[in-house]
Structures are given as structure tokens and as C-alpha cells.
């Protein structure tokens, strides 16, 4: 995947990833302008940053290197994100993208194409599966103070359709019984063309999008009775790991 044109701006506000691997992209709205964000992230007193910013004119600015943590996603308040690691700052395992504008703005086409290119490059570079739990809005981490981030105007449906190759029906999807199976799920997803990964909800319900996939690979849980299901599960996590290892060959 070709890297889009990115202008390095740099921010002093970053830290290490403490050994964590990046597992998700978090999208934000600037609630302001790209130049204003450049200035704010360059200020040590702001104590905030993001990895990237995408302007309405299609410009992409980078503030923090991918191997480091930006400071955009650290506050957790009534989250709705199954991949959240309890007790661990989300900045350690996420990449953040800010978008110029206000909540509710319709994204200009040139800005959309820029963020689409950036998402595609990050997905290929970091090995992030295309799923609504690995590409999320800031509101999924903080539903109280960031409930309007990245805003009602963010083109989620179009973005996922484009990232999935313009096909509304997934050819293959991976379903995890719990988020602890995530890394095994990533390996299986990569084997299947970096397909989408879903996690069962707390009530063990199955996402409709997963059940509508042409083929469903289930890891670490009971059968879904999907018509074209591959079940990689055992009586415990060790048997499940063995089933996944055998599948991967």
C-alpha cells in the first residue's frame, strides 16, 4: 500500500508504548482548524497530541511517530469498546487521527479521500483488521465527555465499504468469544486477506454483520450455527490455541 503524502509537524507530547502492540485506529474531530491544531499540539503545556491530522483541503500532518503513544485517548469514561484492556491506558495500543472541522460537518471529498488513503496505509503498515471494533470513534472510549467525537458527520458507512473493497457483504469474518482471543484472531484474519474481526458482546450475542458474512471463523466459543462456519474452539484456552495453530498450519 502506497504511503500518502504526510507533512511532519512533530509534537513534544508523546510517550513510549510500554511494549504494547497497536490494535486500533481511533478517529477524532478537531472541533477547530488544522493550523490551530498544529499550534496546540506543538505546545508542551497542552499535554495533548494525536498521531495525525487531516485537513479539509486534504493535507495530512503527523505529530507523533507510530512507534510512540500520542496523548489523545487516555481518558476512559463509560466506554463501549470490547477491545479495551482493563487498567491500561488506551494510548499505548491505539493510533489517533484528528479531522479538521466541527461535529456534524459534512466532510469535503478531498478530506475524505485523504483520510481513506491514510486509513488504508495504516491498516497495511500495522496489520490492523478492518472491523468496527478496530477502527473506532473517540466516543467509544469516552462516551461522556467525547460523545460527539468524531461527530455525526463522520462517514462511517462509506469508509468501511471502501476499506472492505466496496462489498457490502463480507466474504470472510472472524468471531472471537472474548477479546483475550484477539491476537489469535489477527493471525487467522491475516491468513484470510486481513478480513474483519468481531467480538461477541457481553451477553454473547453475535453481531449481525458477522452472521451475514459468507464464511464465519469462530475462535474460542460455541457454534453459531452459521451455514458456512469454521469452528476453532476447544474445552479450554489451550485446546483453542491448538485448534488455531492447526488451522494456520
Secondary structure, 3 states (H helix, E strand, C coil): CCCCCCEECCCCCCECCCCCCCCEEEEEECCECHHHHHHHHCCHHHCCCCCEEECCCCCEEECCCCCCECCCCCCCECCCCCCCCCCCCHHHHEEEEEECECCCCCCCHHHHHHHHHHHHHHHHHHCCCCCCCCEEEHHHCECCCCCCCCCCCCCHHHHHHHHCCCCCCCCEEEEECCHHHHHHHHHHHHHCCCCEEEECCCCCCCCHHHHCCCEEEEECCCCCCCCCEEEECCCCHHHHHHHHHHHHC
